[in-house]
Amino acid sequence: MVIGGAKVETKLPVVGLFLKRADHILLGGVVANVLLAAKGLAIGRSPIPREILPKVKQLPITSTKLHLP
């Protein structure tokens, strides 16, 4: 499964659902940047909707199924 784009708030529920079903999930775009920021990594000047970070941290962001750039 490949998930990317800018509307993170619509993609997070999908990521949560597919973590239970998919073998691997490749994330890109703003979705990937938000997860990288939630992991505490610097992402430069990329715009991150800070209000979404608490929801992201509820996902198992250390799952080996998630692949980030």
Summary of the structure (lengths in Angstrom):
residues: 69
radius of gyration: 10.8
end to end distance: 14.5
largest distance: 33.2
contacts: 169
relative contact order: 0.25
helix: 45%
strand: 10%
